Amino acid sequence: MANTNLILINNVTLPVLGFGVFQTPADQTAEAVAEALRVGYRHVDTAAAYGNEKGVGEALAAADVPRDEVFVETKLWISDYGYDAALHGFEKSAAKLNVDYIDLLLLHQPLTSNFDLTLEAYRAMESLYTSGKVRAIGVSNFMPEVLSDFLTKIDVVPAVNQIEVHPYFQQRQLQALHAEHGIITQAWSPIGGVTIYGNGQQRTLDNEILNNIAEQHGKSPAQVMLRWHIQEGRSAIPKSVKPARITENFEVFDFTLTDQEIDAINALDTGTRSGPEPSSITLESHGTPIPEA
C-alpha cells in the first residue's frame, strides 16, 4: 500500500489525497468540507478565485479536528500579483479561512503576459514563508518552459506545481522536470472531470480499460484513477458535494494496482489538454478583483 502522505522539499508533510472545492457553490462549501473532514480527509484545497474560502473557514472552525491536523491549501489569483498586492492577497485569504497561517500557498497561474508581476508575487510569498505565515509555497499551471525560466529567478524552489493530470493528459515531460527539482506534482481534475467538457473525448469514467480494472478490484473507475495517482507519487485533489462520492474518493488506501494495470492506464495518454491553456490567462481576460474578507 502507498503511504497516505508525501514529504515536501522542505520536509513538511502533505496528505497525499486532498479535498477540492473548485466550482463548489459558496453556500454548499462548508457542508461539503465538513463531510470530508468527517470522512477522514485532512487536506483541503481552495483558492481565492473560487469565491468559497469563507465556507472552508467555517467548516474548519466548526470541525472537531485540531487546526494543526488539517493541511490548508489556497492560491493567489492573478489580480493580486505584484509584491504588495500578493501580501494583501494572503491577508484576505487567511481572514476568509479564519486561520493564523496557511500550510501551502500557490500562485494560481503564471501571468506570462506580465511575468514581472508573477515574480514579484512569488517573492512576496517567499517572505511569507520566511516569516512563518505559510509553511510551504508553490505554483499551479506552470508549464515546462515557464517553470524552467522561473526556477532561475527565485530563491525558494516551489514545493508543488498543481496541474491538470488524469489518464488522458499526463504531462510526463513536466512531471519529469518536477522530479528533477524535488517538486511534487499535484493533480487537479485527477479523475478527468474536465474531460466532460473538452475535445470530444470519451469521459474517463466511461473508459473501458478503467472500468475493467475497477471491476477486477471491486472498485469504481474514480477510485482506480486516484489509486493510480497515489502509486505514481502524485498528490490528487478530487472534488464532490455528494456525501457518497466524498466517501468513495477517500476509500483508495485498501487496494493496489498491478504494474500491468499502471502501464495500461499510462497508455491512455492522448496528450490533449481539456482545461484552459495556461498562457491564455491574462489580466485583460481573467483579471477579476478578489473581494476583501
C-alpha positions in Angstrom: 0.0 0.0 0.0 1.2 3.5 -0.7 1.9 6.0 2.1 -1.0 8.3 2.9 1.4 11.3 3.0 4.1 12.9 0.8 7.0 14.8 2.1 7.6 18.2 0.5 11.0 19.6 -0.4 11.2 21.5 2.9 10.2 18.3 4.9 6.6 19.5 5.5 4.1 16.6 5.4 1.4 16.8 2.8 -1.6 14.4 3.0 -1.5 12.8 -0.5 -5.2 13.0 -1.0 -6.8 16.4 -0.7 -10.4 17.5 -0.9 -11.1 20.1 -3.6 -13.8 22.7 -3.8 -13.3 24.1 -7.3 -16.7 25.3 -8.6 -18.4 24.3 -5.3 -21.1 26.9 -4.6 -20.2 29.1 -1.7 -23.4 28.2 0.2 -22.5 24.4 -0.1 -18.8 24.6 0.7 -18.9 24.5 4.5 -21.2 21.4 4.4 -19.1 19.6 1.8 -15.8 20.3 3.7 -17.4 19.3 7.0 -18.4 16.0 5.4 -14.9 15.5 4.0 -13.3 16.1 7.4 -15.8 13.7 9.0 -14.8 11.0 6.5 -11.1 11.5 7.2 -9.7 14.0 4.7 -7.0 16.1 6.4 -6.1 18.2 3.4 -8.4 20.9 1.9 -7.6 22.7 -1.4 -9.3 26.0 -2.3 -8.4 29.3 -4.0 -9.1 33.0 -3.8 -10.7 32.9 -7.2 -13.1 30.1 -6.2 -15.0 32.5 -4.0 -15.6 29.9 -1.3 -12.7 30.4 1.1 -15.1 31.6 3.8 -17.0 28.3 3.6 -13.8 26.4 4.1 -13.0 28.5 7.1 -16.5 28.0 8.6 -16.0 24.2 8.3 -12.6 24.3 9.8 -13.8 26.4 12.7 -16.8 24.1 13.4 -14.9 20.8 13.0 -13.8 18.7 15.9 -10.4 18.4 14.4 -7.4 20.4 15.7 -6.1 23.1 13.3 -2.6 21.6 13.1 -4.1 18.3 11.8 -5.7 19.9 8.7 -3.4 20.9 5.8 -5.0 24.0 4.3 -4.0 25.0 0.8 -5.1 28.0 -1.2 -4.0 30.1 -4.2 -3.4 33.7 -5.0 -5.3 35.0 -8.1 -3.5 37.0 -10.9 -5.4 40.1 -9.8 -3.3 40.1 -6.6 0.1 39.7 -8.3 2.8 42.1 -7.5 4.7 42.2 -4.2 2.4 44.3 -2.0 -0.7 43.0 -3.7 0.3 39.4 -3.0 0.9 40.2 0.6 -2.6 41.7 0.8 -4.0 38.7 -1.1 -2.5 36.4 1.6 -4.2 38.5 4.3 -7.5 38.3 2.5 -7.3 34.5 2.2 -6.2 34.0 5.8 -9.0 36.1 7.1 -11.6 34.3 5.0 -10.2 30.9 6.0 -10.1 32.2 9.6 -6.5 30.8 10.1 -3.3 32.3 11.6 -1.2 30.5 8.9 -1.7 28.7 5.6 0.0 25.4 5.1 0.5 25.8 1.3 0.1 28.9 -0.7 0.3 28.7 -4.5 0.4 31.2 -7.4 -2.8 30.1 -9.3 -1.5 30.8 -12.8 1.7 32.1 -14.4 0.9 35.6 -15.8 3.0 35.1 -18.9 1.9 38.4 -20.3 3.4 40.2 -17.3 5.9 37.8 -15.8 7.5 40.5 -13.6 4.2 40.7 -11.7 4.3 36.9 -11.3 7.9 37.0 -9.9 7.1 39.9 -7.5 4.1 37.9 -6.2 6.3 34.9 -5.6 8.9 37.0 -3.8 6.2 38.1 -1.5 5.3 34.5 -0.9 8.9 33.8 -0.2 8.8 36.5 2.5 5.6 35.0 3.9 7.4 31.6 4.0 10.5 33.0 5.7 8.3 34.7 8.4 6.3 31.5 9.1 3.0 32.8 7.9 2.9 30.0 5.3 4.5 26.6 5.8 5.2 25.9 2.1 4.8 27.8 -1.2 4.3 26.6 -4.8 2.8 27.3 -8.1 0.0 26.0 -10.3 -0.4 25.6 -14.1 3.3 26.4 -14.8 4.3 24.6 -18.0 7.9 23.4 -18.6 9.4 26.4 -20.4 7.8 28.8 -18.0 8.8 26.8 -14.9 12.4 26.3 -16.1 12.8 30.1 -16.6 11.0 30.8 -13.2 13.4 28.5 -11.3 16.4 30.6 -12.4 14.8 33.8 -11.0 13.6 32.7 -7.5 15.2 31.6 -4.2 12.7 29.1 -2.8 12.0 26.1 -5.1 8.2 25.6 -5.3 7.2 22.7 -3.2 4.3 21.9 -5.5 3.1 22.5 -9.0 -0.7 21.8 -9.3 -1.5 20.9 -12.9 -4.1 19.1 -15.0 -3.3 15.4 -14.7 -5.6 12.5 -15.5 -5.3 9.3 -17.6 -6.0 11.3 -20.9 -3.5 14.1 -20.1 -0.4 13.1 -18.1 2.2 15.8 -18.8 5.1 13.4 -18.5 7.7 16.0 -19.6 6.5 18.4 -16.9 6.4 15.7 -14.3 10.0 14.7 -15.1 11.0 18.4 -14.6 9.3 18.4 -11.2 11.1 15.2 -10.2 14.5 16.8 -11.2 13.9 19.7 -8.8 12.1 17.9 -6.0 8.7 19.5 -6.8 5.6 17.4 -6.0 3.1 17.0 -8.9 -0.4 17.8 -7.7 -3.2 16.8 -9.9 -6.3 18.9 -10.5 -9.1 17.1 -12.3 -7.4 13.9 -11.1 -10.4 11.7 -12.3 -10.8 13.6 -15.5 -14.0 15.5 -14.7 -12.7 18.2 -17.1 -13.0 15.6 -20.0 -16.7 16.0 -19.8 -16.3 19.4 -21.4 -13.3 19.1 -23.6 -12.3 18.0 -27.1 -15.0 15.4 -27.8 -13.2 12.7 -25.9 -15.0 9.8 -24.1 -15.3 10.6 -20.4 -12.6 8.9 -18.4 -15.3 7.5 -16.1 -16.7 5.6 -19.2 -13.4 4.3 -20.4 -13.5 0.5 -20.9 -9.9 -0.1 -19.7 -10.5 1.8 -16.5 -13.8 0.1 -15.9 -12.3 -3.3 -16.4 -9.5 -2.6 -13.9 -12.1 -1.3 -11.5 -14.1 -4.5 -11.8 -11.0 -6.6 -11.0 -10.7 -4.8 -7.7 -14.3 -4.3 -6.8 -13.8 -0.5 -7.0 -15.1 2.4 -9.2 -13.2 3.9 -12.1 -12.7 7.1 -10.0 -11.1 5.1 -7.2 -8.8 3.4 -9.7 -7.7 6.8 -11.1 -7.0 8.1 -7.6 -5.1 5.0 -6.7 -3.0 5.4 -9.9 -2.0 8.9 -8.9 -1.1 7.8 -5.4 1.0 4.9 -6.6 2.9 7.1 -9.0 3.7 9.6 -6.2 1.4 12.4 -7.0 -0.9 14.4 -4.8 -4.5 14.4 -6.0 -7.4 16.7 -5.3 -10.8 15.1 -6.1 -13.9 17.2 -5.5 -17.6 16.5 -4.9 -20.5 17.8 -2.9 -22.2 14.4 -2.7 -21.5 12.6 0.6 -21.4 9.2 -1.1 -18.8 10.4 -3.6 -16.8 12.2 -1.0 -16.5 8.9 0.9 -15.9 6.8 -2.2 -13.0 9.1 -3.3 -11.3 8.6 0.1 -11.6 4.8 0.1 -8.5 4.2 -2.0 -5.9 3.0 0.5 -7.1 -0.6 0.7 -6.1 -2.0 -2.7 -3.1 -1.9 -5.0 -2.9 -1.7 -8.8 -0.5 -4.1 -10.5 2.4 -2.9 -12.7 0.4 -4.1 -15.7 -2.6 -2.1 -14.7 -0.5 1.1 -14.2 1.0 0.5 -17.6 -2.4 0.2 -19.2 -3.6 3.5 -17.6 -0.4 5.2 -18.7 -1.1 4.1 -22.2 -4.3 6.1 -22.2 -2.5 9.4 -22.5 -3.7 11.4 -25.5 -1.5 14.5 -24.9 -4.7 16.6 -25.3 -5.4 19.2 -22.7 -9.0 19.6 -21.6 -8.7 22.6 -19.3 -7.6 26.1 -20.5 -4.2 26.7 -22.0 -2.3 28.4 -19.1 -0.7 31.0 -21.4 -4.2 32.2 -22.4 -4.8 33.5 -18.9 -4.3 37.3 -18.8 -5.3 40.2 -16.7 -7.4 41.5 -19.6 -9.3 38.2 -20.0 -9.4 36.9 -16.4 -8.4 39.8 -14.1 -11.4 39.6 -11.7 -10.7 41.5 -8.5 -10.7 39.4 -5.3 -13.1 40.8 -2.7 -11.9 41.8 0.8 -12.5 39.4 3.7 
